[in-house]
């Protein structure tokens, strides 16, 4: 298969063969794929006219899938994915956001100590997927502020806004503003007809 370099890329790398990039989509640098290990046939689906900027890193395990909808912008996202992360259309993900569908370490201390000792004794020093992953689903028209952390199993509804430096550990309903550690609903937003694109000439 032909290796796909990114025009103007400062990093001497390539797009993964199993990354599908839609028409008009933008990927700034192949550096974002240094930790990309997924062996799925379509591990990354980037929707048309979406953007992946420098600072993003896709730490994706062998069975991981990332699906990004059209017109979404990822600016410095660190993705830890062992199963599935879905990001809808027209989403804005600010810099230094972490999304993780797997903690990759057990919660209890004895198990965590055994894992660290086994890791130190082995040749492959990568953290294993020690806990069953739980998919993350981000709806359409979602805005996630900088320095946020989206934890395993979280679903964020359409049109919601997550305030900067929030830790999201539970589902967030559509059309609300949530913030804090842990993130909690501050207020609800009024859904308008144009939010779904009916009156959008584009």
C-alpha positions as CSV (number, residue, x, y, z in Angstrom):
1,X,0.0,0.0,0.0
2,X,1.3,3.5,-0.8
3,X,2.6,5.5,2.1
4,X,0.7,8.7,2.5
5,X,2.8,11.7,3.5
6,X,1.1,14.9,4.6
7,X,2.1,17.9,2.4
8,X,4.2,20.4,4.3
9,X,4.6,18.1,7.3
10,X,7.5,19.0,9.6
11,X,7.6,15.4,10.9
12,X,9.1,12.6,8.8
13,X,6.1,10.3,9.1
14,X,3.0,9.1,7.3
15,X,-0.8,8.7,7.8
16,X,-1.7,5.2,8.9
17,X,-3.1,3.0,6.1
18,X,-6.3,2.4,8.1
19,X,-7.1,6.1,8.6
20,X,-9.9,7.3,6.3
21,X,-9.7,11.1,5.7
22,X,-12.8,12.8,4.2
23,X,-12.9,15.4,1.5
24,X,-11.6,18.8,2.6
25,X,-10.4,17.4,5.9
26,X,-7.1,18.7,7.3
27,X,-4.4,16.8,9.3
28,X,-1.5,19.1,10.3
29,X,1.2,16.5,11.1
30,X,1.9,12.7,11.1
31,X,3.5,13.2,14.6
32,X,-0.1,12.8,16.0
33,X,0.1,9.1,15.1
34,X,3.3,8.1,17.0
35,X,1.2,6.1,19.5
36,X,-1.3,4.8,16.9
37,X,-1.3,1.0,17.1
38,X,-4.9,0.1,16.0
39,X,-5.1,-2.9,13.6
40,X,-8.8,-2.3,12.7
41,X,-9.6,-2.0,9.0
42,X,-11.0,1.5,9.6
43,X,-9.4,2.7,12.8
44,X,-9.8,6.4,12.2
45,X,-12.6,8.0,10.2
46,X,-12.2,11.8,9.8
47,X,-15.3,13.5,8.4
48,X,-15.3,15.9,5.6
49,X,-13.8,19.4,6.3
50,X,-12.8,18.4,9.8
51,X,-9.4,19.4,11.2
52,X,-6.7,17.7,13.4
53,X,-4.1,20.3,14.5
54,X,-0.6,19.9,15.9
55,X,-0.6,18.9,19.6
56,X,-3.1,16.1,19.0
57,X,-1.9,12.6,20.0
58,X,-3.8,9.4,19.2
59,X,-2.8,6.7,21.7
60,X,-4.9,3.9,20.2
61,X,-4.6,0.3,21.1
62,X,-5.0,-2.7,18.7
63,X,-8.8,-2.7,18.7
64,X,-9.4,1.0,18.9
65,X,-11.7,3.0,16.6
66,X,-12.1,6.8,16.4
67,X,-14.9,8.3,14.4
68,X,-15.0,12.1,13.9
69,X,-17.9,13.8,12.1
70,X,-17.8,16.5,9.5
71,X,-16.7,20.1,10.3
72,X,-15.2,19.2,13.7
73,X,-12.0,20.7,15.0
74,X,-9.5,18.9,17.3
75,X,-6.9,21.2,18.7
76,X,-4.4,19.5,21.0
77,X,-6.6,16.5,22.0
78,X,-4.8,13.6,23.7
79,X,-6.8,10.5,23.0
80,X,-6.4,7.3,24.9
81,X,-8.6,4.7,23.2
82,X,-8.8,0.9,23.4
83,X,-12.3,0.4,22.0
84,X,-14.3,3.3,20.7
85,X,-14.5,7.1,20.8
86,X,-17.1,8.9,18.6
87,X,-17.1,12.7,18.1
88,X,-20.1,14.2,16.2
89,X,-20.3,16.9,13.6
90,X,-19.5,20.6,14.2
91,X,-17.6,19.9,17.4
92,X,-14.9,22.1,18.9
93,X,-12.3,20.3,21.1
94,X,-9.9,22.8,22.7
95,X,-6.3,22.3,23.5
96,X,-5.0,19.9,26.2
97,X,-8.3,18.0,26.3
98,X,-7.9,14.3,27.4
99,X,-10.4,11.7,26.3
100,X,-9.9,8.2,27.7
101,X,-12.1,5.1,27.2
102,X,-9.8,3.0,29.5
103,X,-7.9,3.9,32.7
104,X,-5.3,1.2,31.7
105,X,-4.6,0.4,35.3
106,X,-6.6,-1.3,38.1
107,X,-8.0,0.7,40.9
108,X,-6.9,-1.5,43.8
109,X,-3.4,-1.1,45.1
110,X,-2.1,-4.7,45.1
111,X,-3.2,-5.3,41.5
112,X,-1.7,-2.0,40.4
113,X,1.6,-2.8,42.1
114,X,1.7,-6.2,40.4
115,X,1.1,-4.6,37.0
116,X,3.9,-2.1,37.5
117,X,6.3,-4.7,38.6
118,X,5.5,-6.9,35.6
119,X,5.8,-3.9,33.3
120,X,9.3,-3.1,34.7
121,X,10.4,-6.7,34.1
122,X,9.2,-6.9,30.5
123,X,10.6,-5.7,27.2
124,X,7.4,-3.9,26.2
125,X,7.0,-1.0,28.6
126,X,3.6,0.1,27.3
127,X,0.7,0.0,29.7
128,X,-1.7,-2.8,28.8
129,X,-5.5,-2.4,28.6
130,X,-5.9,-3.8,32.1
131,X,-9.5,-2.7,32.5
132,X,-12.3,-3.3,30.1
133,X,-12.8,-0.1,28.0
134,X,-16.0,1.8,27.9
135,X,-16.8,3.8,24.8
136,X,-17.1,7.6,24.8
137,X,-19.7,9.3,22.7
138,X,-19.6,13.1,22.0
139,X,-22.8,14.4,20.3
140,X,-23.1,17.0,17.5
141,X,-22.3,20.7,18.1
142,X,-20.5,20.0,21.3
143,X,-17.8,22.5,22.6
144,X,-15.2,21.1,25.1
145,X,-13.1,23.8,26.8
146,X,-9.3,23.6,27.3
147,X,-7.7,21.2,29.9
148,X,-10.8,19.1,30.2
149,X,-10.7,15.3,31.0
150,X,-13.5,13.1,29.6
151,X,-13.5,9.7,31.4
152,X,-14.5,6.2,30.3
153,X,-18.1,5.6,29.4
154,X,-19.1,9.2,29.2
155,X,-21.8,10.4,26.7
156,X,-22.1,14.2,26.1
157,X,-25.4,15.2,24.4
158,X,-25.9,17.4,21.4
159,X,-25.3,21.1,21.7
160,X,-23.7,21.0,25.2
161,X,-20.7,23.0,26.4
162,X,-18.1,21.7,28.9
163,X,-16.3,24.5,30.8
164,X,-12.5,24.7,30.9
165,X,-10.6,22.4,33.2
166,X,-13.6,20.2,33.9
167,X,-13.4,16.5,34.7
168,X,-16.4,14.7,33.2
169,X,-17.2,11.4,34.9
170,X,-20.9,10.9,34.1
171,X,-23.2,11.5,31.2
172,X,-24.1,15.1,30.3
173,X,-27.5,15.7,28.7
174,X,-28.1,17.7,25.5
175,X,-28.1,21.5,25.4
176,X,-26.6,22.4,28.8
177,X,-23.4,24.0,30.2
178,X,-21.5,21.7,32.6
179,X,-18.3,22.5,34.5
180,X,-16.2,21.6,37.5
181,X,-14.4,18.7,39.0
182,X,-16.5,16.6,38.8
183,X,-18.5,18.4,36.1
184,X,-22.0,19.2,37.0
185,X,-24.8,21.0,35.1
186,X,-24.7,24.8,35.6
187,X,-27.7,25.6,33.4
188,X,-29.6,24.4,30.4
189,X,-29.5,26.0,26.9
190,X,-32.5,26.6,24.6
191,X,-32.4,24.5,21.5
192,X,-33.0,26.5,18.4
193,X,-34.2,25.3,15.0
194,X,-30.9,26.2,13.3
195,X,-28.9,24.1,15.8
196,X,-29.7,21.1,13.7
197,X,-28.8,22.9,10.4
198,X,-32.3,23.2,9.0
199,X,-31.9,26.9,8.3
200,X,-28.2,26.7,7.6
201,X,-27.5,27.6,3.9
202,X,-24.3,25.6,4.0
